[in-house]
Amino acid sequence: MKELCPRFEKAMQLFGKRWVGLVLFELLEGPKRFSQMETELPISGRLLSERLKMLEQESIVERRVYSEFPVRIEYVLTEKGLALQPVIKDIQNWAEAWVTEEEVAILKEDLPTN
């Protein structure tokens, strides 16, 4: 059996976690507040927080705190995170070409409600 490259395996483990791809796709639009992402993504606040912390630990996402009143916190992709843009765009192009409307409808039925 062929052994996987450890770096590739690490990347697949990271991006194979549920919602990571959608969080990254959302942040490709630019800096976002937690509440914006929570509204725009079909994910609970607790799980979104976990994914953002994990991506922050991996240096893919940066948490920026602005000392305003009230305090403003935004999440933004780092250089490492922005390097994923071509990959994410390629996945988006593949999905538009190959994922059927029936598959999308089934997916929407299975999504949790916030």
C-alpha positions as CSV (number, residue, x, y, z in Angstrom):
1,M,0.0,0.0,0.0
2,K,1.3,3.4,-0.9
3,E,1.9,5.7,2.1
4,L,0.3,9.1,2.0
5,C,2.4,12.2,2.2
6,P,2.0,13.4,5.9
7,R,1.5,17.0,4.8
8,F,-1.3,16.1,2.4
9,E,-2.9,13.9,5.1
10,K,-2.8,16.8,7.6
11,A,-4.4,19.1,5.0
12,M,-7.1,16.6,4.2
13,Q,-7.8,16.1,7.9
14,L,-8.1,19.9,8.4
15,F,-10.3,20.6,5.4
16,G,-12.3,17.4,5.8
17,K,-13.9,18.8,9.1
18,R,-17.5,19.8,8.6
19,W,-18.1,23.5,7.8
20,V,-14.4,24.4,7.4
21,G,-14.8,24.9,3.6
22,L,-17.8,27.1,4.0
23,V,-16.2,29.2,6.7
24,L,-13.2,29.8,4.4
25,F,-15.4,30.5,1.5
26,E,-17.3,33.1,3.6
27,L,-14.0,34.8,4.6
28,L,-12.8,35.0,1.0
29,E,-15.2,37.9,0.7
30,G,-13.2,39.8,3.3
31,P,-13.2,40.4,7.1
32,K,-16.3,39.3,8.9
33,R,-17.7,39.6,12.3
34,F,-18.8,36.5,14.1
35,S,-22.5,37.5,14.0
36,Q,-22.3,38.0,10.3
37,M,-21.0,34.5,9.7
38,E,-23.4,33.0,12.2
39,T,-26.3,34.6,10.2
40,E,-24.9,33.6,6.8
41,L,-23.9,30.1,7.5
42,P,-26.1,27.1,8.5
43,I,-24.0,26.3,11.6
44,S,-24.5,26.8,15.3
45,G,-22.6,29.5,17.1
46,R,-20.8,26.9,19.2
47,L,-19.5,25.0,16.2
48,L,-18.6,28.1,14.3
49,S,-16.6,29.3,17.3
50,E,-14.8,25.9,17.4
51,R,-13.9,26.0,13.7
52,L,-12.7,29.6,13.9
53,K,-10.5,28.8,16.9
54,M,-9.1,25.8,15.1
55,L,-8.4,27.8,11.9
56,E,-6.8,30.5,14.1
57,Q,-4.5,27.9,15.7
58,E,-3.5,26.7,12.2
59,S,-2.6,30.3,11.3
60,I,-5.3,30.3,8.5
61,V,-7.6,32.9,10.2
62,E,-6.7,35.9,12.3
63,R,-8.9,37.3,15.0
64,R,-8.7,41.1,15.1
65,V,-9.9,43.0,18.1
66,Y,-10.6,46.7,17.7
67,S,-10.8,48.7,20.9
68,E,-14.0,50.6,20.2
69,F,-17.1,50.8,22.2
70,P,-18.6,48.3,21.9
71,V,-15.5,46.1,21.1
72,R,-15.4,45.0,17.5
73,I,-14.0,41.7,16.6
74,E,-13.4,40.6,13.0
75,Y,-12.1,37.4,11.5
76,V,-9.9,37.6,8.4
77,L,-7.8,35.2,6.3
78,T,-4.1,35.3,6.8
79,E,-1.6,35.0,3.9
80,K,-1.7,31.3,4.5
81,G,-5.5,31.3,4.4
82,L,-5.6,33.5,1.3
83,A,-3.3,31.0,-0.5
84,L,-6.3,28.6,-0.4
85,Q,-8.4,30.9,-2.7
86,P,-7.5,29.1,-6.0
87,V,-8.3,25.7,-4.4
88,I,-11.7,26.9,-3.0
89,K,-12.5,28.6,-6.4
90,D,-11.7,25.3,-8.2
91,I,-13.9,23.4,-5.9
92,Q,-16.7,25.9,-6.5
93,N,-16.3,25.6,-10.3
94,W,-16.3,21.8,-10.0
95,A,-19.5,21.9,-7.8
96,E,-21.2,24.2,-10.3
97,A,-20.4,21.8,-13.1
98,W,-21.1,18.5,-11.3
99,V,-23.4,18.9,-8.3
100,T,-27.0,18.4,-9.4
101,E,-30.0,20.4,-8.2
102,E,-31.4,17.2,-6.7
103,E,-28.3,16.8,-4.6
104,V,-28.6,20.4,-3.4
105,A,-32.2,19.9,-2.5
106,I,-31.3,16.8,-0.4
107,L,-28.5,18.8,1.3
108,K,-30.8,21.6,2.2
109,E,-33.3,19.1,3.8
110,D,-30.4,17.8,6.0
111,L,-29.2,21.3,7.2
112,P,-29.7,22.2,10.8
113,T,-31.8,25.2,11.6
114,N,-30.2,28.0,13.7
